[in-house]
Amino acid sequence: MSPLRRVRDNFFLFGLGCLIWYVIRTGLKPSRAVYPCQQAAVFNANLWTMTYLSPVLAVIPVDRFRERWKTVLVVLLIGGGAYGYMRLNDGGIGEQDLTPVKLNIEPVEATEPNPSVIYAVTGTNGNDDGVERLIRLMDEEGQPFYQSAEEDAAQGPLGFIGNNDVVIIKVNSQWDERGGTNTDLVKSIIKAIIDHPDGWKGEIVVADNGQAQYGGAGRGGSLDWGVSNAQDQTQSIQDVVDMYADYRVSTYLWDTITSNVVQEFAEGDDEDGYVVQTNIIPSTGTVVSYPKFTTPFGTQISFKYGVYKPEIEDYDVDRLKII
């Protein structure tokens, strides 16, 4: 058993480590108290304090206390101070000023040839007209959002999303609360897609790899966190997707297939998993891998090559769009 696993399985060491970690990290920057990792640490530290420190102090004999009162006082001050500091930061989260921060974004011209164009709007919380304003801004700059044979407001042959496309909305599922993607924003994006002026016939998959053993709960990501990044914090990614189930919208947590090494659909492998490249990138020493999977609606998707079409044993790369 590795040393780290021994510490993790020994709650005395683990809880003490959480207490020390919280005091050091949050003491240097109190605003870190809102981080998901710090919230997890303070929970374990509180439990450690109640489990180990309180019983020890409760059983000290009176005579012994008189002899060692200075030592006991120091322990109480340190322990009580640390505990009080944790509770102060923990309790102050709801009292923070939640006034939206106004960002002043200045246009910057790229110096390299063929640059990407970035469109941005500010003053939005995801649960308003922010996505609509972004689509209008793109249209004003000559970039329609909707791909269509008809040229009209926000639509045209050079648009991004066709009415029969397969769209992967890549979110961050590794953390809950504000560590995750704004679910209100995901809802607004899905609504914008299915409102395609030519009528929506495609499919949407909200997906992510939450990194298996990591994440807010220590067991990878989730698309159904109990507390999410939204105005209604009970609204998870899965809740949003369930609202649009009639429009061929689904979720896929790639955590469930990361350990399954597979081949491409075109090579006769229909199993979900990750395709691992055999060549090593010299500059980084890393090996690239990517998911391939079948959606609940039977659509076979390769993240690298696009939508697989079994009838021709080939891929439609233009039909797959990633947001």
C-alpha positions as CSV (number, residue, x, y, z in Angstrom):
1,M,0.0,0.0,0.0
2,S,1.4,3.4,-0.9
3,P,2.1,6.0,1.8
4,L,-0.6,8.4,0.4
5,R,-3.2,5.6,0.5
6,R,-2.2,4.8,4.1
7,V,-2.7,8.5,5.1
8,R,-6.0,8.5,3.2
9,D,-7.2,5.4,5.1
10,N,-6.1,6.7,8.5
11,F,-8.6,9.3,9.4
12,F,-6.5,10.7,12.3
13,L,-3.7,11.6,9.9
14,F,-6.1,12.5,7.1
15,G,-8.2,14.9,9.2
16,L,-5.2,16.5,10.8
17,G,-3.8,17.0,7.3
18,C,-7.0,18.7,6.2
19,L,-6.9,21.0,9.3
20,I,-3.3,22.0,8.5
21,W,-4.0,22.4,4.8
22,Y,-7.1,24.6,5.4
23,V,-5.4,26.9,7.9
24,I,-2.3,27.4,5.7
25,R,-4.1,27.7,2.4
26,T,-7.0,29.9,3.6
27,G,-4.9,31.8,6.0
28,L,-2.8,33.1,3.2
29,K,-5.9,34.0,1.1
30,P,-9.2,33.9,2.9
31,S,-11.2,34.1,-0.3
32,R,-10.1,30.5,-1.0
33,A,-12.6,29.4,1.6
34,V,-15.2,29.2,-1.1
35,Y,-13.2,26.7,-3.2
36,P,-14.7,23.2,-3.4
37,C,-11.4,21.6,-2.2
38,Q,-11.4,23.9,0.9
39,Q,-15.0,23.2,1.7
40,A,-14.2,19.5,1.7
41,A,-11.1,20.1,3.9
42,V,-13.1,22.1,6.4
43,F,-15.7,19.4,6.7
44,N,-13.0,16.8,7.4
45,A,-11.2,19.1,9.8
46,N,-14.4,19.8,11.8
47,L,-15.0,16.1,12.1
48,W,-11.4,15.5,13.2
49,T,-11.7,18.2,15.9
50,M,-14.9,16.7,17.3
51,T,-13.6,13.1,17.1
52,Y,-10.1,13.5,18.6
53,L,-9.5,16.9,20.2
54,S,-12.8,17.3,22.2
55,P,-12.7,13.9,23.9
56,V,-9.1,14.4,25.0
57,L,-9.8,17.7,26.6
58,A,-12.9,16.3,28.3
59,V,-11.1,13.5,30.1
60,I,-8.2,15.5,31.5
61,P,-8.3,15.2,35.4
62,V,-8.8,18.4,37.4
63,D,-5.5,18.0,39.3
64,R,-3.6,17.3,36.1
65,F,-5.3,20.3,34.6
66,R,-4.0,22.5,37.4
67,E,-0.5,21.3,36.9
68,R,-0.6,21.6,33.1
69,W,-3.0,24.5,32.7
70,K,-0.7,26.5,30.5
71,T,-0.2,23.6,28.1
72,V,-3.9,22.9,27.9
73,L,-4.6,26.6,27.4
74,V,-2.2,26.8,24.5
75,V,-3.8,23.7,22.9
76,L,-7.2,25.2,23.4
77,L,-6.2,28.5,21.9
78,I,-4.6,26.9,18.9
79,G,-7.4,24.4,18.3
80,G,-10.2,26.8,19.1
81,G,-8.6,29.5,17.0
82,A,-8.2,27.2,14.0
83,Y,-11.8,25.9,14.4
84,G,-13.2,29.4,14.9
85,Y,-11.3,30.6,11.8
86,M,-12.7,27.8,9.8
87,R,-16.2,28.6,10.9
88,L,-15.8,32.3,10.3
89,N,-14.7,31.7,6.7
90,D,-17.3,29.0,6.2
91,G,-20.1,31.1,7.6
92,G,-19.2,34.2,5.7
93,I,-19.7,32.7,2.3
94,G,-23.4,33.6,2.1
95,E,-22.6,37.2,3.2
96,Q,-20.3,38.0,0.3
97,D,-21.1,40.8,-2.1
98,L,-22.5,39.0,-5.1
99,T,-22.8,42.1,-7.3
100,P,-21.7,41.1,-10.8
101,V,-18.3,42.3,-11.8
102,K,-18.2,44.4,-14.9
103,L,-15.5,43.3,-17.3
104,N,-14.0,45.9,-19.7
105,I,-12.9,43.8,-22.7
106,E,-10.9,45.8,-25.3
107,P,-10.6,44.5,-28.9
108,V,-7.2,43.2,-29.8
109,E,-6.0,42.5,-33.3
110,A,-4.0,39.3,-33.9
111,T,-0.6,39.6,-35.5
112,E,-0.4,36.1,-36.8
113,P,-2.2,35.1,-40.1
114,N,-5.6,33.4,-40.1
115,P,-6.4,34.0,-36.5
116,S,-9.5,32.8,-34.7
117,V,-12.1,35.4,-34.0
118,I,-13.4,35.7,-30.4
119,Y,-16.9,37.1,-29.7
120,A,-17.7,38.1,-26.2
121,V,-20.6,39.7,-24.3
122,T,-20.6,40.8,-20.6
123,G,-23.2,41.4,-18.0
124,T,-24.8,38.0,-18.2
125,N,-25.5,35.2,-15.8
126,G,-26.5,32.5,-18.2
127,N,-30.1,32.6,-17.3
128,D,-30.9,35.6,-19.4
129,D,-30.5,36.8,-22.9
130,G,-26.7,36.5,-22.9
131,V,-26.5,33.8,-25.5
132,E,-29.0,35.6,-27.7
133,R,-26.9,38.7,-27.5
134,L,-23.8,36.8,-28.4
135,I,-25.5,35.3,-31.5
136,R,-26.7,38.8,-32.5
137,L,-23.1,40.1,-32.1
138,M,-21.7,37.3,-34.2
139,D,-24.3,38.1,-36.9
140,E,-23.4,41.8,-36.8
141,E,-19.8,40.9,-37.4
142,G,-20.7,38.6,-40.4
143,Q,-20.6,35.3,-38.6
144,P,-24.0,33.5,-38.5
145,F,-24.6,31.0,-35.7
146,Y,-27.0,28.8,-37.7
147,Q,-25.9,27.0,-40.9
148,S,-28.6,27.2,-43.5
149,A,-29.1,27.5,-47.2
150,E,-31.3,30.6,-46.5
151,E,-29.5,33.8,-45.6
152,D,-31.3,35.7,-42.9
153,A,-30.7,37.0,-39.4
154,A,-28.1,34.8,-37.7
155,Q,-28.2,32.2,-40.4
156,G,-26.5,31.4,-43.7
157,P,-24.3,28.9,-45.5
158,L,-21.3,29.8,-43.4
159,G,-23.0,29.3,-40.1
160,F,-21.7,27.0,-37.4
161,I,-24.6,24.8,-36.4
162,G,-26.7,22.9,-39.0
163,N,-30.1,21.6,-38.2
164,N,-29.0,18.0,-38.5
165,D,-25.7,18.3,-36.7
166,V,-24.5,16.3,-33.8
167,V,-23.3,18.8,-31.2
168,I,-21.1,17.9,-28.2
169,I,-21.3,20.5,-25.4
170,K,-18.2,19.9,-23.5
171,V,-18.6,21.0,-19.9
172,N,-16.6,20.8,-16.7
173,S,-18.1,18.1,-14.5
174,Q,-15.2,17.5,-12.2
175,W,-16.4,19.9,-9.5
176,D,-19.7,20.8,-8.1
177,E,-21.0,24.3,-7.1
178,R,-19.0,27.1,-8.8
179,G,-16.3,24.7,-9.8
180,G,-18.5,23.4,-12.5
181,T,-19.9,24.8,-15.7
182,N,-22.9,27.2,-15.3
183,T,-25.9,25.0,-15.9
184,D,-28.1,28.0,-16.7
185,L,-25.7,28.8,-19.6
186,V,-25.8,25.2,-20.8
187,K,-29.6,25.4,-20.8
188,S,-29.5,28.7,-22.8
189,I,-27.1,27.1,-25.4
190,I,-29.3,24.0,-25.8
191,K,-32.3,26.2,-26.3
192,A,-30.5,28.3,-28.9
193,I,-29.5,25.2,-30.9
194,I,-32.9,23.5,-30.9
195,D,-34.4,26.9,-32.0
196,H,-32.7,26.4,-35.3
197,P,-34.6,28.3,-38.0
198,D,-34.7,25.3,-40.3
199,G,-36.2,23.1,-37.5
200,W,-34.0,21.0,-35.3
201,K,-33.4,17.4,-36.4
202,G,-30.0,16.7,-34.9
203,E,-28.7,15.6,-31.6
204,I,-27.0,17.2,-28.6
205,V,-24.7,15.4,-26.1
206,V,-23.5,17.2,-23.0
207,A,-20.3,15.4,-22.0
208,D,-17.1,15.5,-20.0
209,N,-14.3,13.4,-18.5
210,G,-14.3,14.2,-14.8
211,Q,-10.9,12.6,-14.2
212,A,-12.0,9.4,-12.6
213,Q,-10.5,9.3,-9.1
214,Y,-10.3,13.1,-8.7
215,G,-13.1,15.7,-8.5
216,G,-15.1,17.3,-5.7
217,A,-16.1,14.0,-4.2
218,G,-12.8,12.2,-4.8
219,R,-14.4,9.8,-7.3
220,G,-14.4,11.6,-10.5
221,G,-16.9,13.9,-12.1
222,S,-20.7,14.0,-12.1
223,L,-23.3,15.5,-14.4
224,D,-25.9,15.4,-11.6
225,W,-24.3,17.2,-8.6
226,G,-26.6,18.0,-5.8
227,V,-25.3,21.6,-5.7
228,S,-24.5,23.2,-9.1
229,N,-23.3,26.5,-10.6
230,A,-26.7,28.1,-11.3
231,Q,-29.1,30.6,-9.9
232,D,-31.1,27.6,-8.8
233,Q,-28.2,25.6,-7.3
234,T,-30.3,22.3,-7.3
235,Q,-30.3,22.5,-11.1
236,S,-27.7,20.0,-12.4
237,I,-26.6,19.4,-15.9
238,Q,-28.7,16.2,-16.0
239,D,-31.7,18.2,-14.9
240,V,-31.2,20.6,-17.8
241,V,-30.8,17.8,-20.3
242,D,-34.0,16.1,-19.0
243,M,-35.9,19.3,-19.9
244,Y,-35.1,18.7,-23.5
245,A,-35.3,14.9,-23.7
246,D,-37.8,15.2,-26.6
247,Y,-35.2,16.9,-28.7
248,R,-32.6,14.1,-28.7
249,V,-30.5,15.6,-26.0
250,S,-28.5,13.3,-23.7
251,T,-25.5,13.2,-21.3
252,Y,-22.3,11.1,-21.3
253,L,-19.8,11.0,-18.5
254,W,-16.6,9.8,-20.1
255,D,-15.2,8.8,-16.7
256,T,-17.0,5.5,-17.1
257,I,-15.0,4.6,-20.2
258,T,-11.5,6.1,-19.6
259,S,-10.0,2.7,-18.6
260,N,-11.4,0.9,-21.6
261,V,-8.9,1.1,-24.5
262,V,-10.6,0.5,-27.8
263,Q,-10.1,0.8,-31.6
264,E,-12.1,3.0,-34.0
265,F,-15.6,2.2,-35.3
266,A,-14.2,1.9,-38.8
267,E,-11.8,-0.9,-37.5
268,G,-14.8,-3.0,-36.4
269,D,-14.8,-2.0,-32.7
270,D,-18.2,-0.8,-31.6
271,E,-17.3,-0.7,-27.9
272,D,-17.3,2.6,-26.0
273,G,-13.9,3.7,-24.7
274,Y,-10.8,5.7,-25.4
275,V,-8.6,5.3,-28.5
276,V,-5.0,5.7,-27.4
277,Q,-2.5,6.9,-30.1
278,T,0.6,4.8,-30.4
279,N,3.0,7.7,-31.2
280,I,4.6,9.9,-28.5
281,I,4.6,13.6,-29.1
282,P,8.4,14.5,-28.9
283,S,7.9,18.1,-27.5
284,T,5.8,16.9,-24.6
285,G,6.5,13.2,-24.2
286,T,2.7,12.6,-24.0
287,V,0.4,10.2,-25.8
288,V,-2.9,11.5,-27.1
289,S,-6.2,9.7,-26.4
290,Y,-9.8,10.6,-27.2
291,P,-13.3,9.1,-26.6
292,K,-15.5,7.2,-29.0
293,F,-18.9,6.2,-27.9
294,T,-22.5,5.5,-28.8
295,T,-25.2,7.9,-27.6
296,P,-28.5,6.6,-26.1
297,F,-30.1,7.4,-29.5
298,G,-27.7,5.0,-31.3
299,T,-25.4,7.6,-32.8
300,Q,-21.8,6.5,-33.0
301,I,-19.3,9.4,-32.4
302,S,-15.6,9.5,-32.7
303,F,-14.2,12.7,-31.0
304,K,-11.4,12.8,-33.6
305,Y,-13.1,11.7,-36.8
306,G,-16.8,12.7,-36.4
307,V,-20.1,10.8,-36.7
308,Y,-19.6,7.3,-37.9
309,K,-21.9,6.0,-40.7
310,P,-21.9,2.2,-40.7
311,E,-23.6,2.0,-44.1
312,I,-20.5,3.5,-45.8
313,E,-18.0,2.5,-43.1
314,D,-16.7,6.0,-42.9
315,Y,-17.1,9.2,-40.9
316,D,-19.0,12.5,-41.4
317,V,-16.5,14.9,-39.9
318,D,-18.5,18.0,-40.9
319,R,-21.6,16.9,-39.0
320,L,-19.9,16.8,-35.6
321,K,-19.6,20.2,-33.8
322,I,-18.0,20.9,-30.4
323,I,-18.9,23.7,-28.1
